[in-house]
Amino acid sequence: ELNPLALSNEEQDQIAKQIAQYKRYQQLINQGTFYRLETESANFVSWLVINEEKTEALVGFYQILAEPNSPYRRIKLAGLDETKDYQVYENDQLKEAKRNGSDLQSYGIRLGGNFIGREQEYWSRELPGDFHSRLYFLKAIEMASK
């Protein structure tokens, strides 16, 4: 179905990045424990896969159709170690430096930004379109030995 010879250089680069990303998380995906996460609408799907030691997790969020002026959303996670702290990465960028496992399971990862007092930024932001997805990587923070 996909002819690599017919792809542009940009498309080939994108595919190479996607393959590298899969290889980076391959062991976690293949050997981790999988959780289907609760969503309030059939328009959204989310899941989590976590390793046995509960030190690394991968979270996928998928929005089927775009929503104009969508509400503030969170993904409540499952299967984390409630006593550990985690760093949350989105697209290889640190999103949150320290979040507790218990907090991530009860409060969750915030999907939208807080635009209180920044109305112009809110109205000028780029909204995700149909078939939008996000991928989060969680890594437990090593506790310093006493």
Phi and psi restraints in degrees (value plus and minus 20) as a CYANA .aco file:
   2 LEU   PHI    -133.1   -93.1
   2 LEU   PSI      97.6   137.6
   3 ASN   PHI    -114.9   -74.9
   3 ASN   PSI      85.7   125.7
   4 PRO   PHI     -80.5   -40.5
   4 PRO   PSI     -46.7    -6.7
   5 LEU   PHI     -92.3   -52.3
   5 LEU   PSI     -40.1    -0.1
   6 ALA   PHI    -113.6   -73.6
   6 ALA   PSI     -21.6    18.4
   7 LEU   PHI    -102.2   -62.2
   7 LEU   PSI     128.5   168.5
   8 SER   PHI     -94.6   -54.6
   8 SER   PSI     146.4   186.4
   9 ASN   PHI     -80.5   -40.5
   9 ASN   PSI     -58.5   -18.5
  10 GLU   PHI     -83.8   -43.8
  10 GLU   PSI     -62.5   -22.5
  11 GLU   PHI     -86.3   -46.3
  11 GLU   PSI     -58.9   -18.9
  12 GLN   PHI     -84.7   -44.7
  12 GLN   PSI     -60.7   -20.7
  13 ASP   PHI     -83.1   -43.1
  13 ASP   PSI     -61.4   -21.4
  14 GLN   PHI     -83.6   -43.6
  14 GLN   PSI     -63.1   -23.1
  15 ILE   PHI     -84.3   -44.3
  15 ILE   PSI     -61.5   -21.5
  16 ALA   PHI     -81.2   -41.2
  16 ALA   PSI     -60.0   -20.0
  17 LYS   PHI     -86.5   -46.5
  17 LYS   PSI     -59.5   -19.5
  18 GLN   PHI     -85.9   -45.9
  18 GLN   PSI     -59.4   -19.4
  19 ILE   PHI     -85.4   -45.4
  19 ILE   PSI     -63.6   -23.6
  20 ALA   PHI     -82.7   -42.7
  20 ALA   PSI     -59.7   -19.7
  21 GLN   PHI     -84.5   -44.5
  21 GLN   PSI     -63.6   -23.6
  22 TYR   PHI     -81.4   -41.4
  22 TYR   PSI     -64.0   -24.0
  23 LYS   PHI     -82.2   -42.2
  23 LYS   PSI     -55.7   -15.7
  24 ARG   PHI     -83.3   -43.3
  24 ARG   PSI     -56.3   -16.3
  25 TYR   PHI    -126.1   -86.1
  25 TYR   PSI     -11.6    28.4
  26 GLN   PHI     -78.1   -38.1
  26 GLN   PSI     -67.5   -27.5
  27 GLN   PHI     -83.3   -43.3
  27 GLN   PSI     -63.3   -23.3
  28 LEU   PHI     -81.7   -41.7
  28 LEU   PSI     -64.6   -24.6
  29 ILE   PHI     -85.4   -45.4
  29 ILE   PSI     -64.4   -24.4
  30 ASN   PHI     -97.0   -57.0
  30 ASN   PSI     -51.0   -11.0
  31 GLN   PHI    -134.7   -94.7
  31 GLN   PSI     -25.4    14.6
  32 GLY   PHI    -100.1   -60.1
  32 GLY   PSI     150.3   190.3
  33 THR   PHI    -109.0   -69.0
  33 THR   PSI     108.8   148.8
  34 PHE   PHI    -117.9   -77.9
  34 PHE   PSI     114.8   154.8
  35 TYR   PHI    -146.9  -106.9
  35 TYR   PSI     109.4   149.4
  36 ARG   PHI    -108.3   -68.3
  36 ARG   PSI     102.6   142.6
  37 LEU   PHI    -109.9   -69.9
  37 LEU   PSI     131.8   171.8
  38 GLU   PHI     -90.4   -50.4
  38 GLU   PSI     118.7   158.7
  39 THR   PHI    -152.4  -112.4
  39 THR   PSI     131.7   171.7
  40 GLU   PHI    -105.7   -65.7
  40 GLU   PSI     -22.7    17.3
  41 SER   PHI    -166.7  -126.7
  41 SER   PSI     130.2   170.2
  42 ALA   PHI     -91.6   -51.6
  42 ALA   PSI     -28.7    11.3
  43 ASN   PHI     -98.8   -58.8
  43 ASN   PSI     -28.7    11.3
  44 PHE   PHI    -148.2  -108.2
  44 PHE   PSI     123.7   163.7
  45 VAL   PHI    -153.9  -113.9
  45 VAL   PSI     117.6   157.6
  46 SER   PHI    -166.2  -126.2
  46 SER   PSI     130.9   170.9
  47 TRP   PHI    -167.3  -127.3
  47 TRP   PSI     146.6   186.6
  48 LEU   PHI    -162.2  -122.2
  48 LEU   PSI     120.7   160.7
  49 VAL   PHI    -148.5  -108.5
  49 VAL   PSI     113.4   153.4
  50 ILE   PHI    -152.8  -112.8
  50 ILE   PSI     126.5   166.5
  51 ASN   PHI     -96.2   -56.2
  51 ASN   PSI     149.0   189.0
  52 GLU   PHI     -82.4   -42.4
  52 GLU   PSI     -56.3   -16.3
  53 GLU   PHI     -98.1   -58.1
  53 GLU   PSI     -28.7    11.3
  54 LYS   PHI      41.4    81.4
  54 LYS   PSI      17.1    57.1
  55 THR   PHI    -126.2   -86.2
  55 THR   PSI     -37.4     2.6
  56 GLU   PHI    -159.1  -119.1
  56 GLU   PSI     120.4   160.4
  57 ALA   PHI    -165.4  -125.4
  57 ALA   PSI     132.9   172.9
  58 LEU   PHI    -144.4  -104.4
  58 LEU   PSI     111.1   151.1
  59 VAL   PHI    -142.5  -102.5
  59 VAL   PSI     108.1   148.1
  60 GLY   PHI    -132.2   -92.2
  60 GLY   PSI     117.7   157.7
  61 PHE   PHI    -150.6  -110.6
  61 PHE   PSI     110.5   150.5
  62 TYR   PHI    -151.5  -111.5
  62 TYR   PSI     107.9   147.9
  63 GLN   PHI    -129.9   -89.9
  63 GLN   PSI     103.4   143.4
  64 ILE   PHI     -95.4   -55.4
  64 ILE   PSI     -79.3   -39.3
  65 LEU   PHI    -135.6   -95.6
  65 LEU   PSI     123.5   163.5
  66 ALA   PHI     -86.2   -46.2
  66 ALA   PSI     132.7   172.7
  67 GLU   PHI    -146.7  -106.7
  67 GLU   PSI     107.6   147.6
  68 PRO   PHI     -93.5   -53.5
  68 PRO   PSI     115.6   155.6
  69 ASN   PHI      31.2    71.2
  69 ASN   PSI      32.3    72.3
  70 SER   PHI     -89.1   -49.1
  70 SER   PSI     132.3   172.3
  71 PRO   PHI     -92.9   -52.9
  71 PRO   PSI     148.1   188.1
  72 TYR   PHI     -85.3   -45.3
  72 TYR   PSI     106.9   146.9
  73 ARG   PHI    -145.2  -105.2
  73 ARG   PSI     137.2   177.2
  74 ARG   PHI    -157.9  -117.9
  74 ARG   PSI     131.1   171.1
  75 ILE   PHI    -128.1   -88.1
  75 ILE   PSI      93.1   133.1
  76 LYS   PHI    -104.0   -64.0
  76 LYS   PSI     105.2   145.2
  77 LEU   PHI    -108.9   -68.9
  77 LEU   PSI     149.7   189.7
  78 ALA   PHI    -161.6  -121.6
  78 ALA   PSI     136.8   176.8
  79 GLY   PHI      59.5    99.5
  79 GLY   PSI     -17.4    22.6
  80 LEU   PHI     -99.7   -59.7
  80 LEU   PSI     141.0   181.0
  81 ASP   PHI    -100.5   -60.5
  81 ASP   PSI      96.3   136.3
  82 GLU   PHI     -86.9   -46.9
  82 GLU   PSI     -36.7     3.3
  83 THR   PHI    -113.3   -73.3
  83 THR   PSI     -27.4    12.6
  84 LYS   PHI    -118.2   -78.2
  84 LYS   PSI     134.0   174.0
  85 ASP   PHI    -123.2   -83.2
  85 ASP   PSI     125.0   165.0
  86 TYR   PHI    -147.0  -107.0
  86 TYR   PSI     128.7   168.7
  87 GLN   PHI    -116.8   -76.8
  87 GLN   PSI     119.7   159.7
  88 VAL   PHI    -132.9   -92.9
  88 VAL   PSI     103.7   143.7
  89 TYR   PHI    -133.3   -93.3
  89 TYR   PSI     121.0   161.0
  90 GLU   PHI    -147.5  -107.5
  90 GLU   PSI     102.7   142.7
  91 ASN   PHI      33.8    73.8
  91 ASN   PSI      25.6    65.6
  92 ASP   PHI      44.0    84.0
  92 ASP   PSI      -9.3    30.7
  93 GLN   PHI    -129.2   -89.2
  93 GLN   PSI     115.2   155.2
  94 LEU   PHI     -85.3   -45.3
  94 LEU   PSI      98.3   138.3
  95 LYS   PHI    -114.7   -74.7
  95 LYS   PSI     -63.5   -23.5
  96 GLU   PHI    -159.8  -119.8
  96 GLU   PSI     106.4   146.4
  97 ALA   PHI     -95.1   -55.1
  97 ALA   PSI     -51.0   -11.0
  98 LYS   PHI    -175.5  -135.5
  98 LYS   PSI      94.8   134.8
  99 ARG   PHI    -154.1  -114.1
  99 ARG   PSI     115.2   155.2
 100 ASN   PHI     -98.1   -58.1
 100 ASN   PSI     124.6   164.6
 101 GLY   PHI     -78.0   -38.0
 101 GLY   PSI     -59.2   -19.2
 102 SER   PHI     -84.0   -44.0
 102 SER   PSI     -62.5   -22.5
 103 ASP   PHI     -83.6   -43.6
 103 ASP   PSI     -62.5   -22.5
 104 LEU   PHI     -85.9   -45.9
 104 LEU   PSI     -49.0    -9.0
 105 GLN   PHI    -101.4   -61.4
 105 GLN   PSI     -52.4   -12.4
 106 SER   PHI    -115.4   -75.4
 106 SER   PSI     -56.8   -16.8
 107 TYR   PHI    -118.7   -78.7
 107 TYR   PSI     -65.2   -25.2
 108 GLY   PHI      73.2   113.2
 108 GLY   PSI    -197.6  -157.6
 109 ILE   PHI    -111.3   -71.3
 109 ILE   PSI     109.0   149.0
 110 ARG   PHI     -98.5   -58.5
 110 ARG   PSI     107.5   147.5
 111 LEU   PHI    -107.1   -67.1
 111 LEU   PSI     -55.1   -15.1
 112 GLY   PHI    -121.0   -81.0
 112 GLY   PSI     143.8   183.8
 113 GLY   PHI    -108.2   -68.2
 113 GLY   PSI     143.8   183.8
 114 ASN   PHI    -115.6   -75.6
 114 ASN   PSI      96.0   136.0
 115 PHE   PHI    -131.9   -91.9
 115 PHE   PSI       3.2    43.2
 116 ILE   PHI     -83.2   -43.2
 116 ILE   PSI     104.6   144.6
 117 GLY   PHI      59.7    99.7
 117 GLY   PSI     -17.1    22.9
 118 ARG   PHI    -149.8  -109.8
 118 ARG   PSI      33.6    73.6
 119 GLU   PHI     -80.9   -40.9
 119 GLU   PSI     -60.1   -20.1
 120 GLN   PHI     -81.2   -41.2
 120 GLN   PSI     -61.1   -21.1
 121 GLU   PHI     -85.2   -45.2
 121 GLU   PSI     -56.8   -16.8
 122 TYR   PHI     -82.1   -42.1
 122 TYR   PSI     -67.9   -27.9
 123 TRP   PHI     -96.1   -56.1
 123 TRP   PSI     -40.0     0.0
 124 SER   PHI    -120.4   -80.4
 124 SER   PSI     -18.9    21.1
 125 ARG   PHI     -91.2   -51.2
 125 ARG   PSI     136.9   176.9
 126 GLU   PHI    -107.5   -67.5
 126 GLU   PSI     105.2   145.2
 127 LEU   PHI    -111.4   -71.4
 127 LEU   PSI     124.0   164.0
 128 PRO   PHI     -88.4   -48.4
 128 PRO   PSI     125.7   165.7
 129 GLY   PHI    -114.1   -74.1
 129 GLY   PSI    -184.8  -144.8
 130 ASP   PHI     -79.9   -39.9
 130 ASP   PSI     129.2   169.2
 131 PHE   PHI      38.5    78.5
 131 PHE   PSI      23.2    63.2
 132 HIS   PHI    -104.3   -64.3
 132 HIS   PSI     123.8   163.8
 133 SER   PHI    -159.4  -119.4
 133 SER   PSI     139.0   179.0
 134 ARG   PHI    -158.3  -118.3
 134 ARG   PSI     125.1   165.1
 135 LEU   PHI    -147.2  -107.2
 135 LEU   PSI     105.6   145.6
 136 TYR   PHI    -135.8   -95.8
 136 TYR   PSI     122.6   162.6
 137 PHE   PHI    -139.4   -99.4
 137 PHE   PSI     110.0   150.0
 138 LEU   PHI    -133.0   -93.0
 138 LEU   PSI     114.4   154.4
 139 LYS   PHI    -150.6  -110.6
 139 LYS   PSI     108.7   148.7
 140 ALA   PHI     -87.0   -47.0
 140 ALA   PSI     121.5   161.5
 141 ILE   PHI    -106.2   -66.2
 141 ILE   PSI     107.1   147.1
 142 GLU   PHI     -89.9   -49.9
 142 GLU   PSI     110.1   150.1
 143 MET   PHI     -99.4   -59.4
 143 MET   PSI     117.6   157.6
 144 ALA   PHI     -89.7   -49.7
 144 ALA   PSI     116.1   156.1
 145 SER   PHI     -91.9   -51.9
 145 SER   PSI     124.2   164.2
